[in-house]
Amino acid sequence: MDSPSSKVGLAALTTAAATATSHAIAMHSTKGGLTQGYSAAFVVATGLYAPRLLVTVFFVKPMRHRRPVIQRREAQI
């Protein structure tokens, strides 16, 4: 996890989990609040991942592997 985008994604998920946890703890118990926070983070992660998956499946074409062309040298006399 060295890329900046993964750090930003982790920060977004942590923020979503913390916000959902703090709101849920105010209404429920601590255990229920933590569960609600993690559930919210998974929902956010799914929402961020699903469009990428759909674009990959429907718009990215697989690369065809081509054999390298071997050029023959003519014998010089």
Steps between C-alpha positions, in 0.01 A plus 500: 500500500755754390300690241335831591163385366487206740580733789220734398261206466593371842448847647155522338397159634631584846307827500180325390542235767576753774205722408256210485637360827464829687141544382407139577657504848282798587191289423614147585762320704872515431500154345213585268662831409827337401316244290306778330823691428671205337187425299495857373867476399431181304207667323719795404776268379250307289367824355852604402598161361187411300534767227864406446405137463225581249731718290764228501258225401321688223755743356851360544600260227749225577841528338582248235843359528687519175794287413815694440594518135837342443677655209736276312822638380609410153842352475747741349736349252 
